[in-house]
């Protein structure tokens, strides 16, 4: 309980880091407006050409604040990206929305209308009104967690990532979903959670589905299952949310000490390629476009120096010149290349060039001038 209390404190403290607005959209089949709660990132009004991943929440009545708090907290530390969150209110309509035919295991009646409303009306409305990137996530809890799986039955799913929190799985879903996940050629993310406090009948089907998904061999599938101990059907939500978000956005995080030690520094070569691939995944899979972080440049610099792969500094400098053309970063890296390959004259020249450009990170004019002076003294000797 102490852990849950701490998570609640974090959520409440960080839920104010975004713009929270109310909206509504007409459900034509039901001839009624459905209420939305929307969180727009802090940068939304400032960066007018930027697009953001969409997190669409079923059960938005009670899932909105914990998701918003977790994302705000993660973004504060640059571990998670800015995301547009849309929570759909289902307080009164939840049971009708999730109506399923017990003989077919498919949406039926109002459930079928609701299914078409989300894909055919609500998501297009959000895309037209807000700057949504192509990467979309859907999340739900128990019956809505089961319902979100129906979008995987479509040949062209509306969503790229699925967060299923303790689902009350519909008929044969424990076999149908793994079969569908095995067929996707495009990148797909799937997260599922349960707890020892779940109803036994529900837990048995979740466990079977987990086993079936784990038997899949599909490189396009990014899958994670959590089974929380000492958690109830409801408290597992607070454990699941950060786990799911960090799974889906793992490639967004800056290079950590663990990543550096366990993956990068152990490479025999290709440190710059590793860096490029990391940000290519962000662009091509998550549709997040961003400059390479300065600290990530520094991590690759450290790996190059440690493994004496000095020739890679030329590749690193080429990227730096493109991304940070007015700064001293690229010339500093070229200076490192020449200094470590024994060309002191050219090293001093590049440190001097760097001195004339804008400081960046921990690179300062004094540092560049000191290095240039030090190397020139060596030349005179």
ABEGO torsion letter per residue (X at the ends): XAAAAAAAAAAAAAAAABBBBBBBBBBAAAGBBBBBBBBBBAAAAABAABBBBBBBBBGAAAAAAAAAAAAAAAAAAGABBBBBBBBBBAAAAAAAAABBBAAAGBBBEAAAAAAAAAAAAAAAAAAAABBBBABBBBBBBEAAAAAAAAAAABABBABABBBBBGBBBBBGAAAAAAAAAAABABBBBBBBBBBAABBAAAAAAAAAAAAAAAABBBAABBBBBBBBBGBBAAAAAAAAAAAAAAAAAAAABBBBAAAAAAAAAABABGAAAAAAAAAAAAAAAAGBBBBBBAAAAAAAAAAAAAAGBAAAAAAAAAAAAAABAABAAAAAAAAAAAAAAGBAAAAAAAAAAAAABBBBEABBAAAAAAAAAAAAAAAAX
